[in-house]
Amino acid sequence: MGLTHKAEQLLELPMGTLSGEARVEILGNRQVCIAGHCDIREYEEDLVRLNTRAGELLIRGDRLTLDNLYSGGVSVSGRILSVELE
């Protein structure tokens, strides 16, 4: 375990907070919030493909929209059918 992960545990922070790893939060089947470093690779109404440090994140669904774009993060809204990390 690296120093960054030890500091996160000591400070009771969510894993990835200090290391810059992507954090994915799924809110029902209506929204996925990705915080941390990510780049938008592809955006279609039924597919959003993001690059993260852990790999490629694929979000499949219907009527997907990108919301709350900010440095290193994004929220995807719509009818979420699946979230995959490749």
C-alpha positions in Angstrom: 0.0 0.0 0.0 1.4 3.4 -1.0 1.8 6.5 1.1 -1.1 8.2 -0.7 -3.5 5.3 0.3 -2.2 5.3 3.8 -2.8 9.1 4.1 -6.4 8.6 2.7 -7.1 6.0 5.4 -5.6 8.1 8.2 -7.6 11.1 7.1 -10.7 9.0 6.5 -11.0 10.2 2.9 -12.5 8.1 0.1 -10.0 6.0 -1.8 -8.6 7.9 -4.8 -9.1 11.4 -3.3 -5.4 12.2 -3.0 -4.1 9.9 -5.8 -6.3 11.4 -8.5 -8.0 8.1 -9.4 -11.4 8.3 -10.9 -14.3 8.0 -8.5 -17.6 6.7 -10.0 -20.9 7.3 -8.2 -24.1 5.7 -9.6 -27.4 7.3 -8.6 -30.1 4.8 -9.4 -30.5 4.3 -13.2 -30.6 8.1 -13.9 -27.2 9.5 -13.3 -23.5 8.6 -13.1 -21.0 11.1 -11.6 -17.3 10.7 -12.4 -14.9 12.7 -10.3 -11.1 12.6 -10.9 -9.1 12.7 -14.0 -11.1 11.6 -17.1 -11.2 12.5 -20.8 -14.3 12.2 -23.0 -13.4 9.8 -25.9 -16.8 9.4 -27.4 -20.3 10.8 -26.9 -23.5 9.4 -28.5 -27.1 9.4 -27.3 -26.7 5.7 -26.2 -22.9 5.6 -25.3 -20.4 7.7 -23.4 -16.8 6.5 -23.4 -14.3 8.1 -21.0 -10.6 7.5 -20.4 -9.6 7.3 -16.7 -6.4 6.3 -15.0 -7.9 2.9 -14.2 -9.0 2.2 -17.9 -11.8 3.0 -20.2 -15.2 3.6 -18.7 -18.2 2.9 -20.9 -21.7 4.1 -19.9 -24.5 2.7 -22.1 -28.1 3.9 -21.9 -30.9 6.0 -23.6 -31.0 9.7 -24.1 -27.6 10.2 -22.4 -26.5 13.8 -21.8 -23.3 15.2 -20.4 -23.9 17.5 -17.4 -21.7 19.4 -14.9 -18.6 19.3 -17.0 -15.6 20.5 -14.9 -11.9 20.0 -14.8 -11.3 16.2 -14.6 -15.0 15.3 -14.1 -18.4 14.9 -15.6 -21.9 13.8 -14.8 -23.9 11.6 -17.3 -27.7 11.7 -17.1 -30.4 9.7 -18.9 -31.6 6.2 -18.6 -28.4 4.3 -17.5 -28.4 0.7 -18.7 -24.8 -0.3 -17.8 -21.5 1.0 -16.5 -18.3 -0.9 -17.5 -14.6 -0.5 -16.8 -12.4 -2.0 -19.5 
